[in-house]
Amino acid sequence: MEVAGGLPGVVPVRDSKVPQGPALCFQGASWVAFIGDLKSRRP
């Protein structure tokens, strides 16, 4: 998985094994909430 930066308010994510493939774009706030939730679940 690759996450691109430098786009205000948008976080594009794509499969690093298929770089020419499509990207999913998330709103910045949604991405931050998602990553925060993942981190909170660490043992």
Protein Blocks (a to p, Z undefined) as FASTA:
>chain_A
ZZdehiehiacdddfklmmbccddddfklmmmmmmmmmmmpZZ
